[in-house]
Amino acid sequence: MDYVKVVEAAYRLDGSLDEWLRGLVETSAPWFDVGLGCFAHVFRVQERGISVDSVAGGGILEGMEPMIRQASESAPIDAVRIMFDAGVVAGSAVDALEPHGLAIPFQRLISETSGGAMRDQVGVVASDGEGRGIALGGGRSHRATPSRSSTARWTRVAAHIGAGCRLLRRLSAGADPDGDAVLGADGKIHHAEGDARHAAESLRRAVLATEKARGPLRRRAPDEALELWTGLVDGRWSLIDRFDTDGRRFIVAHRNHDHHADPRGLTSRELSVVERLGRGRSAKEVAYELGVSTSAVVNTTGRARKKLGLATTTELAAFFAPGGLRSRLSRLSVPGLAGDEFAAGALPPVELDCLSEAEAGVALALLRGATTEAIAAERGSSASTVTNHIARIFAKFGVNSRNELASKLYSAEASAQKLA
């Protein structure tokens, strides 16, 4: 299996989303299609199900995109969240769902859809880091658990699929096709602007590493080849081929780090790291996706944890997990601040009528993850005033940290729901 070929397809961005998806299906077919076809779809997880943006089929499923779309959108939302929100990247669907008691319903669904031919699906679920998932896989007539080496390779390929999807959407929306830098296949810088000028050496090394990965190494040592071609360069850029009119190939560096809709008191790099930790990634996996060192991820995690007042990395990951307290505390309705959103989730409003308007505003900012300094700047007050507000908030709720505050509010809401 040529894994690098799939990575190359992930960065072939000169067509539509449908064309991009078909390219992924074609290049991954040697692994996923064992006679039952293979498929791919780009989707968004919503409260009651998924919304599919694009679908593609290969093998016996080619031309059956409407059926693939219908099957995807009818998948149980709990199963989708386990595969997408919980950070399952590559492997057997039955293996992932069995611990949650959902394997048998899933097998029943795919068996009915395939006329009894399928009993499992093996695949990859990538994330673009901005709310969209990309599923790629194929059916199996029996339960099929991929080897650890295959799972590890597809996990790395998934980082590129997510980055490619994100960049394709940005280019389609009008992002500069010339990028931030243009390099030759030999690593020579032909043009660079903005931050890319200061990262010229990193980009040069990345181009040389990528070119090595695309050579004979891809067949001889696929793990080494994938190790060389990281998900991003310095957590910022993706490298895309561009051909000149005379056929010469250049490599264009496009800014492609993921953006986050709800600002907190963390830097963009810190957000990128903690969001991935929350999705179950290890420090090593995060380092690969962002194209930085593992030690840089560890240091960034420490800074984020300190800013947010969380005691351990486990606590940090739990707080930022898609199913964690941050996502479940969706809206806090308070006097004078009705409708102030915290994050996407499903809980009804929680009343904070024991707090003053100023304290409620600070509490909302705390739960968004803002630092004391950021809250002070936003409210036009001093850090000491904000510190006093925080002390009173904690005292009123009998807690000692923002994580305890979030837990207390969630527990109170859960109790209210049981009594309703």
N, C-alpha and C positions, 0 to 999 in steps of 0.2 A: 504494500500500500504506500503510495507516494503522498505523505501528509503535507509536504511543502507545496504540492500542486494545489491542494485545497486552500492553503494560506494565500497563494498567488491569486486564486479565484476570488478570495475575500477582498482583495485590493484591486480588482478589475472593475473600475467605477465609471466607465465611459458609456453606460447604458442606463436603462430604467431599473427600478427595484425588482420587477418581475424577471428581467434579463439577468440581473445579479444573482437572484435566487436560483434560477435555472443553472447558472454556471456552478454554483455550489453543489447542486444535485448531481450534475454530470461528473464532477471531479471526485465526489465522495462515493459514487455508486459502487466502485470495486469493493468497498468495505460494507456498505449498508444494504445493497441489493443482493439477496441470495435467492432470487426467484419470486419474491413477493412484492417487489417494487421498492422504491425509496421516495422520500417526500421532504419538503421543507416548507415552513411558513414563518412569517414575521407577524408578531402578535403583541397586543397590549392587555395586561391583566386588569380587569375591572371588578367592581364589587360582586357581581353575580355571574361572571363568566369572562370569556376572553373575546376580544375584537381582533379579527384577522385582517392585516393590511395587504398581504400578498401570499400566494401559495404556488408551489411548483411540484410536479410529480415526475418520477423517472421509472424506467422499466415498464412493468405492466400497469403502473399508475400514471404513466404519461398521458396527458389529455384528460385526466380525471380530476382536475383541480376543483371543480364544484363539490365533488364528493369529499375531497380532502378538507376543504373549507368547512363543510357541514360537520364532518367528524371532529374537527379541531374545536369548533365553536360549541359542540355538544359535550365536550369533555367535562367531567365534574370539576367545579372550581377548586375544591379541596385538593384534588390530585394535581391540578395545574400549579397551585401555590406550593405544594411540596416540591415539585420539580423545579419551579422558577424562583419563588421567594426564598425557599430554604437553601438554595445554593447547590442543588444537585446539577452537576455540569455534564457528565458523561457516564453512560452505563445502561443497565437494564431498567426499564420502567417498572417491571414487576418487583425487582429487588428494592427499588426506591419506595414503592408504595406498600409493600407487605407489612413493614413495621407499624403502619398507620391503619391497617385493616382495610385498605382500599385496593389490594391486588386483585381479588376475585371479581369485584364489580368492573374493574378496568379490563380484565381478561374477557369478561362477558361482553363488554362493549365492543372491543376490537374483533372478537370472534363473530359477533353479529354483523359488523360492518364489512368483514372480509369473507363472509360466507363460510366461516369455520376454519379458515386457513391460518389465521394468526392467533398466537397465544402469548406473545410478548413483543415488545418493540425495543430495539437498541438504538440509542441516539445521543445527540448533543443538544443541550439547551444553553445557548449563549445569551448574554445581556449586553445591550448597547450602553448601559450605565445611565440611561435617561428614560427608563420606563418601558422600553420595548425588549421583547425576547425574540430569539431566532432559534427555532427548533429544526433539527436536521436528523433524519434517521431512516430506519427501515424495519419491516416486520420480520418476525421469527415464528416458526411453527411450534416452537417449544420455548420454555424458559431459557434464556441465554445470558450468562454472566460474562462480560468481556474480561480479558486478563488485566492485571494491574498496569502492565506496560501500555496496553492499548488505551485504557482509561486515562492514564497520565498524558499520553500524546494528544488525545482528543481534547483534554482539558486545556492544553496549550493552544491548540488550533482554535478553540472556542474564544480565546482572548482576541484573536485576529478577526474572527467572524463578527464579534461585537464591535470592534473598532472600525471595521470596514463598513458595517451598516450605519454606524453613527456618522462617519465621514460622507457616505453617499447621500444621506439625508441633508447634510449641510451644503454639499456641493449642489444638490438639486434645488436648495432654497436660495442659492445665489452666492455662496462663499467663493472667494477668489480662487479660480482654478490654477493660478500660477503659484500658489502656496507661499511659504516664507523663505524657501531656499531651493536651489537647483544644483544638483551634483551629478558628476559623471559616474559611471559604473566603477571607475578607478578611485573614487572617493574625492576627486578634485572638486572644489567649490567653484561653481560658475556664477552664482548669484546668491546673496543672502541679505535679509533685511530684518529690522527689529531685533527681537530676542535671539533669532536664529544666528545672527552675527556672533553673539557671545557663546553660542553652543556649536560653533562650526566644527570643533574637534570631535565632540560627541556625535554629531551627525556624520562626519567622515568615517569614524570608527564603525558606526552602525551600518553604513552603506557597505563597507568592506565585509563586515560580519554577515550581512544579509546575502551578499554575492557569494560568499563561501557556502552558506546554507543552501543556495540554489544550484550549486555545482554537484559533482559526483557524491558529495557527502550525504545528500538527501536519500540516496539509495543505500549507501554503505553503512551509515550511522545516523538513522533518523532522529534519535534522541539528541545527539550532538547538534544536528542541523537545527532542530526546533529550539534548542537552548540558545543558539546564536541569534535567531530572529525573534527578538522580544516583542511584546504586545505594543509598546510605545517606545519612543526614544526620549529619555529624561522625563518621562511622565507627560510629555506634551505633543510630540509629533508622530505622525504615521508617514511611512515612505511609500510613494506610489510611482509606478513606471509611467513615463511619458515618451512618446516617440516623435522625433522631429520629422519634417517633410522628407528628408533624405534617408529616413529609416534609422537614424542613430537613436539609441535609447538613453534617456536621462532619468534621474530619480528626483522626484519633487517631494520636499518635506512640507506636509500640511499640519497646521496646528489642529489637534484632535483630542484634547483632554475632555473628559465628560464634565458637563455643567450640572449644577444642582439648583432646583427651583426655590428651595426654602433656605435663605441665608442664615447661617449661625455664626458664632464667634470663632470659626475655624478658617484657616486658609484653604484655598482650592485644593492644594496637595493633601492637606490633612483630611478634608472631606472625602477625597478620592480613596484614601487609605481606609478610613473608618467605615465607609459605606461597603467596601469589599470585605472587610473583616466581619461586618454584620451579616453578610451573605455567606459566611462560613469559609471564606478563603483563609489559607495559612499565610504567614508573613512571606514565605518563599513564593507562593502563587501570586500574591499581590505584587511582589517585586518583579516577577516576570511580566505580568499584565501591564505594569507602568514603565517597565524598562529602567528600573533603578535597582540599587543594591538592597539586599535583605536588611543590612544594618540601617540603611536610610529609612526603611519601612518601620523598623523597631523604634528608631529615634522619633519618627513622626508620630507613631502611636503613643509614645510617652508624652509628647507635647500636647497631643489632643486630649489624652486622659487627664493631664494636669489642668488644662484649661477648663475642662468640663467638671472637674471635681469628682471624678470617678476613681475608685480605689484600685481596680485591677483591669487588665486588658480584657478579661472574660466579661466583666461588668460593662465595659465599653462596647464590646461586640454584641452583648445581649441587648443593650439599650438601642443600638442602631440596626438590629436585626429587622427584616421586613415584618415579622410577626411580633416584634418586641414592643416595649412600652411606648417608644417614640411613635410608632405607626398606629398603635391602638388608641392613643390619646389624640383623637382626630380634631376635635373642636372644643374649645373652652369658652363658654358663654358667661361673660361677666358684665356687671353694670358699666355702661359707657364704652365697652369694647366688644359688643356683640359681633359675632362673625369673624373674629380674628383667628385665622387658621394656624394650626400647628403642623399638621402633616396629614397625608391622605390616609384614611382609615374608616372604621365603621361604627365607632361609638357615638351615641347621642350626646348632646351637650352636657357638660358638668358645671353646676353652679358654684361659684367661688364667692358667695355673698358674705363670707366671714372676713373678706379682705377689703381694704379700701381700694379706690380706683387706682391709685399709684401702686399699691402692693400687687394688685391683680395684673397690671401692666408688666411689672418686674417678673411676676411668676410666669407669665406667658413667655417672656424672653428667656427665662431660665430653662423652661421646658423645650424651647427651640435650640438650646445649647449655647446661647450667647454668653460671653465672658462678662465679668463685672464692668470692665472698661468699655466694652462695646455697648452695654446697656446704658451706662452713664452718657456716652456720646450720643446715643439715639434719643435719650430723654432730655439732654441738655442739663444734666445735673452732675454732681461730683461723684467719684467712686465711693467715697465714704457714705454719702447719702444712700446710694444703691446697696451698699453693704448693710446699712441699718435696716433697709426695707427687707432684705433677704433674711436677716436675723429674726425680724418680726414674723415673716411668712413661715419660716421653719418652726418658730415657737408656737404659732397658732395651730399648725398641723402636727406638732410633736415629732419632727423629723430633723435629720442632721445633714442631708445632702439633697441635690436635685433629683437623684435617682430614687431616693426614698420618697420624695415629694410626688414624683410620677407614679410610683407604686401605690402610694396612699390614695391618690386621686382615682387610679384605675380600680383599686379594691373597693373604694366607696361607690363607684359607678356600677361595678359588678353586683354589689350587694343591693343597690337600688333596683337593678334590673330583676333580681330574684324576687324582691318584694312586690314588684309591679304586677 
